[in-house]
Amino acid sequence: MSLTDRERAYFGPRTEKVPGSVAWCWQTISLMQARWEQKCLDEEGFDALVRELSTHEAWKVVPPEQPYGTLDALLKAEIGRTLPEARAEVRLQGQATGSGPQGGRPTKQETTNLVVLTQEDRARQNGIGRESQRKLDYLAGHTEDLYHAVQSGTLSIHAAYQRAKGYVPETPLEALRRAWCQASPAEQRQFLAEVHPPPLRERDYCIVYVRPSKKGSADVDPCAIQPCPQTAHYYFWTHDQRPTGRVWVRRHSLCPAHAQAWCTAHQVDCRAIPSISSAAWVSACTTGNYDHVPWFRFAQAHEDAAALQSAP
């Protein structure tokens, strides 16, 4: 699940953000909410947070799509109280607990309660692990560009942290070597067989010429030789049989000019290739039934394997 812009603003220390920015405003409001809910705000602490928000006119910044407009509207939306109501409640709370300016110096326990949103708390709030939150905090404090890349979704937390620490990413060759050592002997043999296939024993060709439709519309496929802009009229089915008995089937489509060049290279008379109507060919392709296609067939043995590899 992707994070909202407000949730992303909670990443990293508040002191590392630009005062008055959207991220700073959201995190300052979050700090006020947390202290308000835990009832650990005295008048001095509450006034300090209000002064910070007022200095940078946070109500004109957030929400970015439709700012609150006034301080009272911001406080009412975030903590459920207007400024006078909040101050009156904080004053009564301070008198009841005996803390703050009217009740003397806060106790050690009360001072400890002011430490809100630990790393573990922020990780839980952001829906990520504590280790990921630790990496985010490091990025926010040391590499602002990588931190923003994580916020925008360009980089993952782990990838950005690796770059920030100067770790060199694994190359494809190193990954291949590592995977090779972990593969079983059977998997290694299979890999080698795929990378270095055995030579061809025989290649069988099936060729047909598709006559253009009377409307002159384009046929099924373009020419396979890029960047040829012509429409294909000749279709080749190639069956490569290897010594292991496995058969590889490939399909090629060529325009008349490239088909003529192919036939000349393979000593095939292009005029001997039978034809089929465009409608019948489309029907065969649609149904997958090629039994009635008048193929021109011929085979080429493994002696011509080198020439075959260069054939389209």
Secondary structure, 3 states (H helix, E strand, C coil): CCCCHHHHHCCCCHHHCCCCCHHHHHHHHHHHHHHHHCCCCCHHHHHHHHHHHHHCCHHHCCCCCCCCCCHHHHHHHHHCCCHHHHHHHHHHHHHHHCCCCCCCCCCHHHHHHCCCCCHHHHHHHHCCCHHHHHHHHHHHHHCHHHHHHHHHCCCCHHHHHHHHCCCCCCCHHHHHHHHHHHCCHHHHHHHHHHHCCCCCCEEEEEEEEECCCCCCCCCCCECCCCCCCCECCEEEEEEEECCCCCEEEEEEEECHHHHHHHHHHCCCCHHHCCEECHHHHHHHHHHCCCCCCCCEEEEEEHHHHHHHHCCC
